Structures are given as C-alpha cells and as structure tokens.
Amino acid sequence: MECRHGRRLTVLLAFVALALPASALAEDDPTLGLGAPQLADTSCTPGSPASCQRLRFAYGPVTVSPGANAQLLGLNVQKPLYDGYVTRLTANLYRTDGTIPPVDVVHLHHGAWLSSRMYGNFPVLFAAGEEKTHLQVPSGYGMKVLGSDQWSLGYMLHNLTPIAEHVYLTYDIDYTAAEQADSQGIKAVIPLWLDVMTRVNPFYPVFNVQRGFGHYDKHFKRKVCAFPKERCAAFNPFGQAQPGNGDGWDYQIPRAYDGTIVAMGGHLHPGGLEDQVSLVRGKKVKRVFNSDAKYWDKAGPVSWDMAMTVTRANYRLRVRGGDKIRLNAVYDSQRASWYENMGIVMAFLAPGDTSGVDVFSSASAGGHLSTAGTVTHGHLAENDHHGGTNSRPLPTKLGRVTNRIMIKNFAYQPGDLSTPGGIPQVRADKRLTFFNGDDKDWIWHTITTCAKPCTAETGISYPLANAMPTLDSLELGSTPPLGLYSSAEPVSGNVAFALTPDKAGMQVGQTYTYFCRIHPFMRGAFKVIK
C-alpha cells in the first residue's frame, strides 16, 4: 500500500508544481540558497565515520506571504553531489538577517525531503517539524545516497501574522563519502515512513482530536485519545467522518526488509503526548518504543515548546518479514481540542542485520530493549514567547443584530475584539454565516471557540481551542485545482461556515468567543439572543 502511494506521490510532484498558482510557489531559483547562514563548525557528532563532514544545504530565500499556510514544493533541491552515507539530519528556519524567527511569528510547520529513487518504503527520506528533532543513526550505520539522486522538498511555512517574512530553510547533514565509509564497514540503513494517516491522505496526513473524546489514562493522568485506535473527533480536517479502527495503523515488513531497526523518532503537534510503536507477529503484540513529547512549556502539552524522544544509541529491534509495525498517536483530549494533528515516526532499518533483540523469541530473553528514549535538544529561544498574559474583560457594549460575519484583512467584521464597537448579537434560532473574504489571496481562516474572554496576549501557548461547545469551522478556503489530490492543501473547500446557535449547543444570553487557529491574534465574539 505504501509503495503504491509512494510512486503516486513521486509522479505527482511535477504536476502539482504546475497546477499551483504562482503566488504559492517560491521565487526564482531558491534551490541555490544564496546568502544563507553558514555552519560555524563542520564537525560530525562523536562516533561518526572517519572523514565525515557536516554539510549545510539551504532552500531560499523564500517570501512567506502574510498569513501563509499552504503546502509548497521545491524541485531539485540541493544535496550531496557524490555517493555517500548520511548519519545525521536536522533542519531549521532562518531569517535573511541570520536570526531564527520566533515560532509564534513564522515557523516550519513541516518539511519532507523526497528522493527520485526511493530509499525505503516511501519517497520521504527525512522529515522535520517545528519541534526540530535531530535524527541520527548509531555508529556503524548510515543511509546510502547516490550523487545521481534528485531530491525535492515538500514544505509548509506557517506565517501567523499579516506581515510578510523572508526566510531560508536549512538542512544539515553528517555525510561520509561512500569509498571511505565502505572501507570502514558501515552498514546501510533504509528509512521507514510510519504515518497513521498515510493511507487516507499521504499528501497532508492530518487528523483531529476533540476535547472529551477518548479515555482516562493513568500514566498521563488525564483524558487522552489514541488515534487511529480510537475515534478522536466528530470529523476530520476536511469535514469527513474520522472513525477509529480498534487497533492502530499497521505497516507490514516485506521479506526484503528482514533485519534490524536501529533508530526511531516521532513527530507530534501541540497537544500530542506520545507516538506508541508496537511490533505485531501473528496474534502477539509487544510495545517496542514510545516516542514521547517532552514539554519545556510550563503550561504543559499546549505548544511547540517541546522535544520528541528518539531511541538510544544501543537500540536494536529485530524484525522479520511478515511482522507488522503498529503505530498510534496519543493526544490530550481533556484540556483542549487539537486540529490538523500528525502522528509520524521515522525509523531506520538495516536489512539483513540480525543483531537486534527479537522480542518474541526466547533466544533473545537476555537482551534489553528500552521503550524509553532521549531528547535531542532542550528549550529553544525561539519558543520564549508563550503569551496568555494581559487578559482584558470583554466589551460590555452590544452591537447590532446580524446573521453574517465577514472575514476580511485578518479581521472578523463585525465582532473583532481588536477593533472598536460592540459585540454583535445573533438570533438563537437563525443561521449565522461566516464568509472568508481573504480566500482570493490564499489566506485561510477558522472560527474556533476559545474560553472567555479569549483576550490575552498571543503566543505559542495562547489561545487554545478550550471552550465548550467545541466548535470549529475547518480552514475556510477554496479547494485548489488538483482533482484527486485536492486534499494536498489544508482547506475544507468551503469559503463559508454556517451554524444555528441553539442547534450548536449555545445558550440564549451567553457571549461566545472564538479565534483563528491559523492566525491566533484574530479574536471575535458574539452574543446569542432570542
């Protein structure tokens, strides 16, 4: 199944590049990365092969337009020009002045590097998100890259503000020339892309977790939801049903991949707690790794101020052809709702390597396989601004009765809490319609309820989708002209969202506040009347 999607994705790259409007593509020749910040130290991590060098490649500069949240493509991006082995990969975002931008201003929502020659089970050979996990294989292993391979980059740069940003996307690679690495006996690994949504939507693999779904978990001491084992929301990010399957997402190991997994690391979004990896053989199921989200944010699991754990250097898991790797992504469902989430693990497997612990074999009874990992970094300065301070009361003045709210120039009209005027009133039994007037500029908005007064300072931890009822409009925007692949962008396909307050669980006499998940400085309110 994954290979079929992989070929489909590879063929699609050039088509999408032609189909996207010019405003969605990066400017001329960003593949050169001219002017990008350079590495101060080219030393590889300890334990790397002799003659290893840390290489920096860059894509940009690119202009991230005001409010941008689109998936973009860069074709034929930079990569090593000679055969060799990759042992470490990491990515970051820099402004053109060489500084790293604050995450609550602009950030790398995600980046996925793809190869014309599939290295493993999917075209993606490396991926990174705003948690900035460093992926590294243990000493003695490496991922083989040919100089003739062509790489592309699928990425989403999220500008949370109405001001354009100019940035470089950098990716640093520890690389050893093939001749030197082979002479040192390095073992080749292949990347495995493990993604709970890859069969449903490999182009934008996201799901929702809404407050109140799931179960109470003693380990996390809160209500959580494990997707896709459980039904975690009333709808997915495209407005369709999002059922659970009772087990999780499974990937079956082909016979050619019989070997040892030597490294794994997960990816989650804010609200995420753990990527749970299990091995299935017949009717036996065994947890083999938990990629945990370690939050540096004092408010807990609410922001990008976190790091994911990766396997320790001595991790070795023996897998056999026919085994299944089972993945579930665990998210908080007690504190807030979390929309457009991901649950991904990147694993590196050495085919033919039999050194790993077989968790189902008595012969490996003395072997140790830790399900706990280690983080690759601590708190990052770009996550310093958490927000949530200087809350002010809602206006007491009431505005006119309306049944229509226009979203234009990053403001809800009427009812935007950043502008003068009273809170608009809406009839409990009459349909209220929101319309996104910014869609023509590829700017997409949401109407997402937040707890009153929802007026505090914007930051990486505030506001949250923490109000009841849990209402969300999805991203209001037109579907791009990609046919079967229209779900490559995060939009719902609708520029309008309508609700009838009493049918949505809203009470007469109450004021409800909301915000835009994509541009959280945008806040609005309305009061329900008879």
VOGU-3710 file (C-alpha; in Angstrom, 3 decimals, decimal comma):
1> mecrhgrrlt> 0,000/0,000/0,000  2,747/2,474/0,961  4,736/1,745/-2,208  1,708/2,471/-4,372  1,187/5,794/-2,625  4,928/6,429/-2,886  5,002/6,089/-6,651  1,850/8,175/-6,915  3,425/10,929/-4,829  6,623/10,938/-6,861
11> vllafvalal> 4,737/11,252/-10,147  2,565/13,982/-8,664  5,392/16,372/-7,720  5,874/17,965/-11,121  2,119/18,089/-11,743  1,446/19,943/-8,511  4,221/22,417/-9,227  2,470/23,306/-12,474  -1,033/23,329/-11,003  -0,380/25,590/-8,022
21> pasalaeddp> -0,871/29,303/-8,615  2,263/31,366/-8,951  1,594/33,012/-5,591  2,028/29,622/-3,904  5,456/28,896/-5,352  8,779/30,145/-4,101  10,575/32,851/-6,038  13,234/32,345/-8,688  15,899/29,740/-8,009  15,618/29,294/-4,222
31> tlglgapqla> 17,391/25,956/-4,666  20,719/27,806/-4,639  20,200/29,042/-1,094  22,328/32,104/-1,833  23,115/34,159/1,256  22,014/31,530/3,766  23,793/31,410/7,148  26,807/29,111/7,086  27,911/26,497/9,583  30,432/27,649/12,166
41> dtsctpgspa> 31,555/24,069/12,811  31,599/21,257/10,235  32,482/18,528/12,731  30,200/15,496/12,840  28,847/14,004/16,046  31,179/11,696/18,035  31,186/8,145/16,714  30,735/9,202/13,097  32,886/7,558/10,428  36,345/8,979/9,901
51> scqrlrfayg> 36,358/11,715/7,231  32,685/12,547/7,964  31,752/16,169/7,276  28,735/18,178/8,335  27,286/19,812/5,250  24,746/22,624/5,217  22,255/22,981/2,396  19,649/25,721/2,124  16,465/26,469/0,266  15,662/30,137/-0,196
61> pvtvspgana> 15,347/32,892/0,396  11,595/32,486/0,080  8,943/35,034/0,851  6,356/33,736/3,287  3,384/35,875/2,383  1,114/37,352/5,062  -0,927/34,642/6,750  0,558/31,873/4,582  -0,274/28,290/5,493  -0,017/26,480/2,148
71> qllglnvqkp> 1,944/23,382/1,248  4,649/24,245/-1,270  7,127/22,314/-3,366  10,757/22,812/-4,209  12,050/20,637/-7,041  15,683/19,519/-7,460  16,864/20,963/-4,175  20,479/20,815/-3,063  22,016/17,547/-1,892  25,438/15,867/-1,813
81> lydgyvtrlt> 26,833/15,524/-5,340  28,801/12,334/-4,708  27,881/8,892/-3,370  27,966/8,633/0,389  26,231/7,832/3,660  24,050/10,086/5,806  24,336/9,550/9,564  22,551/12,619/10,949  19,934/15,075/9,676  18,430/18,215/11,168
91> anlyrtdgti> 16,564/21,250/9,821  15,919/24,844/10,844  14,496/28,149/9,664  16,468/31,401/9,424  15,519/34,925/8,509  17,640/36,635/5,895  19,428/38,548/8,680  20,699/35,244/10,066  18,391/35,072/13,098  15,953/32,292/13,906
101> ppvdvvhlhh> 12,400/33,713/13,891  10,062/33,313/16,879  7,770/30,328/16,461  4,666/32,435/17,145  5,595/34,625/14,146  6,696/32,189/11,428  7,792/28,577/11,606  8,473/25,404/9,674  5,182/23,580/10,182  6,753/20,628/8,412
111> gawlssrmyg> 9,260/19,736/5,748  9,660/16,425/3,929  12,654/15,628/1,732  11,863/13,212/-1,096  14,130/11,322/-3,472  13,606/10,355/-7,114  14,996/6,960/-6,101  13,036/5,544/-3,191  15,408/4,590/-0,387  12,819/2,773/1,703
121> nfpvlfaage> 9,060/2,232/1,809  8,112/5,807/0,779  9,687/8,683/-1,167  10,311/10,617/2,077  13,861/10,071/3,305  13,794/12,673/6,087  11,181/14,916/7,658  11,236/17,712/10,211  8,701/19,793/12,113  8,793/22,765/14,405
131> ekthlqvpsg> 9,878/20,558/17,337  13,201/20,278/15,440  14,153/16,722/16,331  17,630/15,624/15,237  17,503/12,256/13,507  20,666/10,209/13,861  21,615/6,570/13,249  24,010/4,770/15,620  27,720/4,481/14,982  28,464/1,952/12,261
141> ygmkvlgsdq> 25,322/2,623/10,238  24,382/5,094/7,501  21,785/5,818/4,817  23,221/5,408/1,303  22,736/8,322/-1,092  23,854/8,416/-4,721  25,228/11,532/-6,340  22,809/10,972/-9,221  19,724/11,034/-6,973  17,435/14,033/-7,235
151> wslgymlhnl> 15,782/15,438/-4,129  12,650/17,536/-3,783  11,228/19,328/-0,789  7,587/19,446/0,252  7,103/22,032/2,969  4,676/24,283/4,806  5,928/27,583/6,177  3,311/28,997/8,517  3,169/32,769/8,847  0,935/33,538/11,816
161> tpiaehvylt> 0,923/37,286/11,124  -0,254/39,748/8,445  3,349/40,763/7,701  5,494/39,032/5,054  8,630/37,188/6,173  11,772/36,270/4,186  13,479/33,067/5,257  15,823/30,213/4,426  15,063/26,600/5,209  18,374/24,961/6,104
171> ydidytaaeq> 19,140/21,270/6,457  22,395/19,985/7,923  23,652/16,526/7,034  26,514/14,497/8,504  27,944/12,859/5,382  30,762/10,448/4,615  31,942/9,644/1,091  30,996/6,093/0,077  34,556/4,891/-0,530  35,724/5,888/2,949
181> adsqgikavi> 32,537/4,651/4,651  32,611/1,301/2,859  36,228/0,786/3,840  35,196/1,213/7,478  32,462/-1,418/7,161  29,485/0,878/7,546  26,132/-0,931/7,322  23,437/0,564/5,081  20,078/1,509/6,561  16,871/2,451/4,788
191> plwldvmtrv> 14,252/4,923/6,044  10,792/3,701/7,003  7,978/6,266/6,898  5,405/5,298/9,525  2,380/7,585/9,430  -1,072/6,957/10,895  -2,745/8,830/8,013  -0,636/7,808/5,008  -3,287/5,505/3,538  -6,070/8,057/3,965
201> npfypvfnvq> -4,229/11,162/2,787  -0,488/10,836/2,110  -0,285/14,440/0,853  -1,483/16,164/4,032  -1,697/13,389/6,658  -3,648/15,059/9,456  -6,448/14,204/11,867  -8,406/15,939/14,635  -8,596/15,298/18,368  -11,516/16,995/20,092
211> rgfghydkhf> -11,979/17,637/23,758  -13,941/14,923/25,543  -13,112/12,038/23,196  -11,019/9,037/24,213  -10,390/7,625/27,677  -8,766/8,449/31,008  -5,151/7,263/31,109  -3,468/6,566/34,455  0,024/7,083/33,038  -0,713/10,540/31,663
221> krkvcafpke> -3,156/11,363/34,498  -5,615/12,896/32,078  -8,100/12,067/29,376  -6,347/11,160/26,139  -7,204/9,769/22,744  -5,067/7,291/20,780  -5,516/7,603/17,028  -6,328/5,638/14,899  -7,197/3,058/17,541  -9,936/5,319/18,906
231> rcaafnpfgq> -12,444/7,709/17,405  -10,950/11,028/18,457  -13,217/13,610/16,803  -16,606/14,093/15,234  -14,961/14,982/11,900  -11,569/15,126/10,215  -9,826/18,295/8,933  -11,799/18,056/5,681  -15,198/17,652/7,313  -15,486/13,909/6,765
241> aqpgngdgwd> -16,042/11,121/9,284  -13,000/10,111/11,317  -13,646/6,657/12,824  -11,237/4,622/14,907  -10,295/1,079/13,889  -9,794/-0,570/17,287  -6,110/-1,429/16,774  -3,915/1,222/15,189  -2,081/1,818/11,916  -0,078/-1,180/10,696
251> yqipraydgt> 2,851/-1,444/8,316  3,873/-4,956/7,242  7,592/-5,627/6,919  8,418/-7,039/3,448  10,697/-10,083/3,272  13,394/-7,926/1,682  13,407/-5,761/4,837  14,033/-8,656/7,240  16,622/-7,120/9,548  17,096/-4,749/12,499
261> ivamgghlhp> 15,617/-1,329/13,252  18,451/0,753/14,704  16,796/4,132/15,244  13,359/5,751/15,575  11,996/9,198/16,337  8,468/10,572/16,365  6,617/13,706/15,301  3,570/15,185/17,022  1,873/18,566/17,144  0,993/20,636/20,230
271> ggledqvslv> -1,309/18,611/22,456  0,499/15,441/21,413  1,823/13,196/24,170  3,301/10,065/22,634  3,821/8,062/19,469  3,350/4,436/20,532  5,188/1,858/18,409  4,355/-1,829/18,785  5,513/-4,949/16,953  2,888/-7,477/15,868
281> rgkkvkrvfn> 3,679/-11,071/14,982  0,620/-13,224/14,436  -1,595/-12,643/17,461  1,247/-11,373/19,630  1,624/-7,633/20,223  4,548/-6,025/22,045  5,282/-2,338/22,678  8,791/-1,663/21,385  9,156/2,128/21,644  7,410/5,229/22,941
291> sdakywdkag> 8,461/8,481/21,289  7,379/10,904/23,999  6,805/14,627/23,773  8,827/16,390/26,462  7,282/19,816/27,029  9,503/22,606/28,272  6,414/24,845/28,336  5,363/25,329/31,972  1,739/25,217/30,814  2,197/21,605/29,724
301> pvswdmamtv> 1,285/20,000/26,380  -0,016/23,109/24,639  2,724/24,443/22,348  5,738/23,771/20,127  7,994/24,354/23,151  8,882/20,685/23,326  11,170/17,950/22,057  10,448/14,392/20,958  12,391/11,450/22,320  14,348/9,216/19,949
311> tranyrlrvr> 15,772/5,752/20,520  19,021/5,437/22,414  22,276/4,658/20,611  22,196/0,989/21,653  18,645/0,362/20,422  18,344/-2,699/18,159  14,989/-4,258/17,262  14,921/-7,456/15,213  12,080/-7,528/12,704  11,142/-10,317/10,344
321> ggdkirlnav> 9,335/-10,380/7,026  5,611/-10,517/7,752  5,863/-8,673/11,079  3,757/-5,555/11,431  4,802/-2,279/12,979  1,766/-0,763/14,699  1,550/2,966/15,386  -0,848/5,036/17,486  -0,552/8,756/18,202  -1,723/9,773/21,679
331> ydsqraswye> -3,054/13,306/22,222  -4,511/15,161/25,178  -8,313/15,340/24,968  -9,032/16,855/28,365  -7,621/20,356/28,220  -8,480/21,433/24,694  -9,242/20,328/21,144  -6,363/19,903/18,700  -6,904/20,196/14,969  -4,800/19,113/11,990
341> nmgivmafla> -2,521/16,845/14,002  0,102/14,419/12,806  1,323/11,103/14,162  4,526/10,089/12,374  7,586/8,039/13,235  10,722/7,841/11,101  12,591/4,589/11,561  15,888/3,414/10,102  16,222/-0,281/9,304  19,292/-2,314/8,355
351> pgdtsgvdvf> 18,156/-5,126/6,025  19,925/-8,409/6,646  21,228/-7,297/10,058  20,323/-9,954/12,645  21,910/-8,266/15,670  18,646/-6,907/17,106  16,586/-8,137/20,047  13,714/-10,384/18,932  11,019/-9,523/21,476  9,071/-12,675/20,611
361> ssasagghls> 11,962/-15,149/20,773  13,195/-16,944/23,876  16,691/-16,782/22,374  16,618/-13,019/22,989  15,361/-13,361/26,571  18,556/-11,844/27,926  18,505/-8,913/25,521  17,404/-5,466/26,633  15,237/-3,217/24,522  14,266/0,049/26,159
371> tagtvthghl> 10,946/1,591/25,134  12,119/4,906/26,602  14,186/7,327/24,561  16,139/10,517/24,926  15,506/14,065/23,700  17,821/15,676/21,159  17,608/19,245/22,487  16,263/21,372/25,333  14,201/24,547/25,342  14,864/26,712/22,289
381> aendhhggtn> 14,962/30,510/22,441  12,535/30,842/19,514  9,877/29,388/21,847  10,299/32,029/24,560  7,081/33,933/23,883  4,281/31,869/25,381  1,567/34,544/25,581  -1,523/34,310/27,754  -0,802/37,484/29,757  -2,585/40,853/29,991
391> srplptklgr> -6,090/39,465/29,620  -8,778/42,121/29,496  -12,556/41,872/30,014  -14,892/41,663/27,062  -16,598/44,861/25,922  -19,922/45,491/27,649  -21,359/47,441/24,744  -23,575/45,461/22,380  -23,647/45,935/18,637  -26,343/45,377/16,061
401> vtnrimiknf> -28,188/42,144/15,394  -26,629/40,283/12,463  -26,673/36,933/10,687  -23,462/37,397/8,692  -19,839/37,956/9,699  -17,263/38,754/7,021  -13,596/37,876/7,494  -11,537/40,452/5,644  -7,976/41,727/6,091  -7,442/39,424/9,087
411> ayqpgdlstp> -10,470/40,756/10,986  -13,950/39,462/11,829  -16,489/42,084/10,752  -18,449/42,731/12,926  -17,254/41,428/16,265  -13,463/41,551/16,033  -12,097/42,128/19,530  -9,194/44,235/18,252  -11,460/46,955/16,832  -13,843/49,458/18,459
421> ggipqvradk> -17,518/48,662/18,536  -19,911/46,497/20,449  -20,299/42,730/20,443  -22,740/41,738/17,696  -25,923/39,898/18,600  -27,205/36,808/16,810  -30,596/35,088/16,996  -30,572/31,679/18,661  -32,790/30,110/16,017  -31,386/31,889/12,972
431> rltffngddk> -28,488/30,741/10,829  -25,247/32,677/11,333  -22,829/32,605/8,403  -19,115/33,444/8,356  -17,509/34,205/4,993  -13,774/34,282/4,250  -13,120/37,294/2,041  -9,342/36,702/2,116  -9,502/33,419/0,218  -8,580/35,002/-3,125
441> dwiwhtittc> -5,128/35,742/-1,655  -4,685/32,141/-0,480  -5,276/33,245/3,101  -7,381/30,777/5,049  -9,106/31,303/8,380  -11,018/29,348/11,004  -13,728/30,064/13,543  -12,694/28,071/16,603  -14,261/28,550/20,033  -11,993/29,551/22,931
451> akpctaetgi> -12,728/30,097/26,618  -13,874/33,597/27,565  -12,642/36,248/27,493  -10,018/34,986/24,987  -8,357/38,404/25,007  -4,883/37,689/26,422  -1,627/38,226/24,548  -0,977/35,901/21,617  1,897/33,435/21,959  2,836/29,845/21,259
461> syplanampt> 0,635/28,701/24,182  -2,345/31,005/23,711  -5,147/30,991/22,733  -6,373/27,387/22,903  -9,441/25,658/21,477  -10,651/25,042/25,021  -14,286/26,206/25,048  -17,479/24,217/25,148  -19,195/23,580/22,848  -16,200/22,509/20,748
471> ldslelgstp> -16,901/24,343/17,507  -14,507/24,578/14,579  -15,181/25,708/11,018  -12,216/23,888/9,422  -9,934/26,078/7,284  -12,176/28,215/5,122  -10,788/28,273/1,599  -11,377/27,138/-1,958  -10,126/23,727/-3,000  -7,053/24,052/-5,275
481> plglyssaep> -7,400/22,677/-8,829  -5,669/19,363/-8,122  -8,527/16,932/-8,723  -7,953/13,701/-6,819  -5,119/15,398/-4,931  -7,104/18,416/-3,745  -6,504/17,334/-0,133  -2,827/18,241/-0,579  -3,769/21,628/0,887  -5,314/22,097/4,354
491> vsgnvafalt> -8,513/23,807/3,185  -12,040/22,461/3,592  -13,141/23,553/0,113  -15,702/25,976/1,557  -15,281/29,717/1,946  -18,341/29,958/4,208  -19,263/28,389/7,539  -22,778/28,449/8,967  -24,239/27,475/12,313  -27,547/27,864/14,122
501> pdkagmqvgq> -26,624/28,754/17,719  -29,293/26,764/19,577  -28,646/23,671/17,451  -24,910/24,060/18,109  -25,465/23,905/21,880  -25,244/27,639/22,528  -27,426/29,270/25,171  -29,513/32,440/24,972  -27,937/35,275/26,925  -24,393/33,910/26,649
511> tytyfcrihp> -21,460/35,507/24,831  -19,183/33,192/22,869  -15,601/33,927/21,893  -13,584/32,441/19,067  -10,251/32,761/17,292  -8,473/31,760/14,091  -6,227/28,719/14,542  -4,069/29,818/11,619  -3,681/33,434/12,757  -4,329/33,301/16,522
521> fmrgafkvik> -4,070/37,069/17,017  -7,514/37,189/15,375  -10,282/37,069/18,023  -14,016/37,575/17,776  -17,189/37,347/19,837  -20,974/37,352/19,529  -23,892/37,213/21,962  -26,815/34,846/21,485  -30,278/36,396/21,934  -33,850/35,195/21,435
//
